[in-house]
């Protein structure tokens, strides 16, 4: 099978869309630089020219407004903010302008813009460069929010996002950029708003968001060796959310665990639990649980980071607790699937990650 890294899949999607439609262009701080936004824009300037691959100054609100303005007059921009944290300076443009324009003008105009936001930790960057605030955007009517976890879905969802006539927030966890997976050569689409079942099971539903889909899958592998058959659902799209697939899974298993790399208060995980309880309370055999970050700012030191971010071992522990089994191991136990990273820099989450960025 043809294999690409997650960053290469994004680059390929951009290139295919730019070839097919001259209105598509990409812009943002560092887009044409030698590292190409974690490898996602490498070579695009050489292929399409500086009029369609634009570097921008550190003026997030201004450049996002420029991109939205161009969308209003017929262009289809792909705006890149290298960290979600930086895009907070552009919230007025995203929330007040892009999200509302179609509604305010009676559906006669739209803002076909994709805004790529990168979340997750790395480089010990701490509270101003590693926050996962994707839940904020899924709260806003008029925005679509997607968060792929595989190279296949990254390419297909980005193509769907660029072709969509509504503003789409495209969430990328930085630990995903260098994982590899099967990606077809052709131009294909993954529908916005459709979740997928990563692994079928009958004893537990684990609903995962973005990178935590990988950790959940690894936890499910370990649980299977212990006789626990967990179903893993990758939601792929935060807004619209595929309620039906999640509810169908919980109806089958009777238990729900939501895993996300953000804080728990007012989170996407809380929204998912609320929807399931409202629609399928009678099927639940136990109270739903959530795994999130501790309720404090993101740390930068290795010692604190090691205890701050949930991993497969933590998911296994909570699932066993929900099923009434003894936990039997502690965080960092090397017998737990894919937790053999003691001594490896925290920028390297697992052997599938090929770094260095």
N, C-alpha and C positions, 0 to 999 in steps of 0.2 A: 504494500500500500504506500501511496505517496505521503510522506510525513513532512510537516512544517512545524516550526516553533510558533507559539502564540503570536509573537511580535511579527513574524513573517506572514502569518495569515492576515493580520490587520493591514500590513503593507500591501499585500496582494489584493485585498478587497478595495483599498483606496485606489490602487493603480487601475483595476478593472473598471471601477466607476468613473474615474477621470478619463479613461479612454473612451468609454461609452457615451459620456455626456460632458460637453465642454463647459457646462455651467458649474460643474463640481470642482472645487478647489479646496486646499487645506492651508490653514494659517495658525500661528501660535509661536510662543517663545521657544526657540530652539528647534523648530520643525526642520530647517535645512542644515542643522549643524552636524558635525562628524558622527555623533552618537545617535542622531535621528530619533529623539524621544524614545529611548529604550529599544531602538532598532525598528520602530514601527514606520518611520518615514525615510529610511535610508534610500538614497538614489532617486527619490521622487523629483527633486529639483532638477537633476541632470536629465531626467526623462521628460518632464513636463514644463520646465522653465520657471523662472523666478516670478512670473505673473500669476502662476497658479499654485506655487509652493512658497508661502510668504513667511519670513521671520517677523516677529513682532517685539516691541519693547515691553518692559515690565509695567504695563498699564492695562491691567486685566479688564476693568470696567469699560475703558475706552475701546479696546480691540474687540471685545465681545459685542459692543454696540455697533461697531463697523460691520462685523459679520452678520448681525441681525438685519442691519440696514440693507446689506447686499442681498440677503434672502428675500426681503420685501420687494426688491425690484427684479427678481427672477433668478438669482444665483442660488447655488446649493452648497453652502460652505460647510466644511468640517473644521470646527474650532477645537484647538488642543490646549488644555491647561495641564502642565506636567504634574501637578499635584491638585487634588480636589481642594486642599487648603487655600491655594492661590485663587481659585474661582470664587471664593467667598467674597472677594472684592467686586465681583461682577453679578452678585445676586439680584441687584435691581434690574439689570438688563435681562437676566434669565427668567426671573419670577414675575416681575411687573410687566415686562415688554413681550418677550418671546412666548411665554405661556398663555398670555391673554389676548394677543392680537387677533387671532382667528375668531374668538368669541366677541370681542368688542366691535368688530366690523361685520357682524352678522354672517360670518362664514365666507365672505367675499374675498378675503385675503388670508394668507397663511405664512408661516415662518418655517420653511424647510431647512432647518439647521441641525447638525449633529454636534454635540459638545462632548468631547472626550475628557473624562476626569479620571485620574489615577489615584488609587487609594492604597493603603497598606504600609507596613513598616519597611525599614531598610536603612543602612548606613548609620544607625543610631540617631536618627533625625528627630525623634521626640515629638512633643506636642504640637508643633507648628508645621510639620511636614509629613505626618504619617497618620492623620485622622481618617477614619472611615465614616463619613457623614452622608452616605448615599440615601439613608432613610429620609433626610430632609427633602430631597427632590421628589420622592414618591408621594409626598404629602400634597403636592401642588397640582391642581387641575390644569390641564392643558399641556403638561409634560408627559412624555413617555420615558421610562427608565429601564434600561437593560443592563445585565451584568453576566456576560458569558464566562464559562469556566474552562472551556476547551478550545484548542485552535480551530476545530471545525465550526463551533458555534460562534467564535469571534469573527470569522470571515462571513458566515451567513447572516449573522445579526447586524454586522456593520453595513453590509449591502442593503439589507432591508431598512436599516435606519436612514441611510443616505437617500433611498428612494421614497421614504415616507414624507408626506407633506406637512407633518407636524414636527415641532422641536423634540429631539430625542437626546436624553442624557445617556451617554455610553460609558459605563463604569468598567475600569480595568484595574484589577489588583496587581500590584507590581511584581508579586511572586509568581504570577502566571506567565509573564512575558517570555520566559525561557523554557517553559515546558513544551514538549513535543507531542504531536498526535496526527492522526489521519486528516488530511484536507484535500478534497477533490480539486482538480485543476479548473473545472468549469466555474462559471458564475452562477452560484446557487443562493437561495435565500432560506434563512431560518425565520419563521414567523414571530413577530413581536407579540408577546402575551401568551406564549405556549411553554409550559414547563416540560421536563422530560424525566422519565424514570431511569436513573443510572444503574440501579441494581434492584431487582425485585425481591420482595420478602413478605413475610406474614406476621412477624411478631412485634414489629416496631416500625414506625414511619419517621425517618430522619429527613427533615426539610433543610436544605443547605443553600447558602447564598455565596456566589462568587468563589473565591479561593477555598472557602470552607467545604465546598463540595469535594475537593480532593481529600481533605482530612477526614470527612465523613465516610468516603469510600474506603479509605484505609482502615478506619474504625470498623466498618462493616465486614471487611476481610478478617480482622481479628475476631470479631464477634462470631462469625461463621465457624471459625475453628473451635469456638467454645459452645457451639450448638445453638446460637442465637441468630435467627434469620431476619436481618434488618433490611428494610426497603429504603433506598436513598433517592430523594427527589431533588433535582437541580432546578430551581425555579426559573432561572435564566432571565426573567422579566419581573421587575418589582412593580411596575405600573405600565400596562394592566397586569394584574396578577391572575394566574391560572387557578382560581379557587377550585374548579371542578376536579382537576387531577389530584390536588392535595386532599380534598374531601373524600374522593374515591379511595385513595390510599389509606386514610385514617379509618374509613368505614371497614376496610379489610383487616387492618392490623389492630385497631382499637387504642393505639398509643401514638403520641406525637412528641417529637423533640425537634426544636428549631435551632440551627447552628449558624451564627453570623459573627463577623469580625468587627462588630460595632458595639456600642453601649446598649444596655437593655431598655432604658427609659425612652418611651415614645419611638420605639424602633420598628423596623420592618418585621422583626421576629414577633413583637407584641401584636402587630396587625394580623399576622398569619394565625397566631394562636386565637385571637379574638374571632376571626372569621370562622375558624373550625369549630370553636365552642358554640357560636351562634347557629351554625348550620348542622352540626353533627354531634351535639353534646351526648345524645343517647348512645352513640357508638363507643364513647371513650371508656376504657377500662381503668384508666389512671389519669391523674391530673397532668396536663401538658407541662413540659419543661422547656427551658431555653438555656442555651450556652452563649454567653456574650463576653465582652471585655469587663474587667473590674471597673467600678464607677469612679475613676480618677483619670487625670490626664495621661496621655501616652508617655511612657518612660523612654529614656535614651540609653541608660546603662545596661550592659548585658545581664547583670544579676537580676535587675527588676524586670527586664523584658522576658526573661526565661519564665517568670511566674505570671506575666501579664497576658500573654497570648495563648488562647486555647488551641490544643492540638488533638490528634487522634486518640491519645491516651485519655484525655479528659472526656471525650465523647463516649469511649468504652465504659468509663467509670459511671457516667450518668445513666447510660442505657442499662447497665447491670443493676444499678440502684432502682430504676423504675420497674424492673422485672423481679425485684426481690432477691437478687443474687448478692453474695459477698463480693466486695470490690477486689480485694486480694492483692493489690499492688499500688504503688505510689507514682506520682508524676515523674516521668523520666525513666521508668522501668524499661530496660532495653528489650524485654520480652514482648512488649506491645508493638504492634505493627508500625514500622516506619518511624519509630521514635529513637532511632539510633544516631542522633545528631549531637550527642554530648561532645563538646570539644570542637565542633565545627562552628565557624562564625554564624551569627544569627541571620545574616543576609542570605544564607543558604538554607532554605526550609527543608529540603529533602534531596535525595540523590537524583530525582528527575529534573531538578533545577540546574541549569547550565551556566548561570551567571555571565559576566560579573555584575551586571547592572540589574 
